[in-house]
């Protein structure tokens, strides 16, 4: 619970600091590129460029007779496969073929061991400004994903076959008195039912429990 509390506190701190130091997100230039006749008004007459952008709107005073402060185009998103192993959210089952995984609209990567090989893609914005505001949004997104992932499922969901092994064959993955949550967050199995054996241990690979 202590680890979850720290992650939740981190999210709250980032959200609070972001609200104190920044206004609304400034839209990317591509979202402001539209026919002036189609602009939807986003501010009162006489609004400044700074006020307009702080409200999350576009500003351009080059064309007369149309709104200078106007709403940006909707964001466009695309699906990408997360490169960070900890961001993988299981989309299949142990031993799922790559073809079946991809047919589900998911990503497939058969390494490293003891993590989901078939996992959901993430949606990201196609065009991102290379400004500190957007970098801050990305950092916040990563923290949120990691925190919510830990709160919901822990690091990974191991199958019973991966953790079914003789106590004498267990390979240590932790330290004395490690908690089940910390052990699972390392991607390892936890079983404290047998005294005098390793409680936190590495799971078997797919090849080991299949044969």
Protein Blocks (a to p, Z undefined) as FASTA:
>chain_A
ZZmmmmmmmmmmmmmmmmmmpccddddfklmgccfklpccfbdehiafklmmmnopacdf
kbghiafbdcdddddddddddfblklpccfbdehiafklmmmnopacdfbdehiafbdcd
ddddfbacfbfklmmmmmmmmmmmmmmmmmmnombdcdfklmgccfklpccfbdehiafk
lmmmnopacdfkbghiafbdcdddfklmmZZ
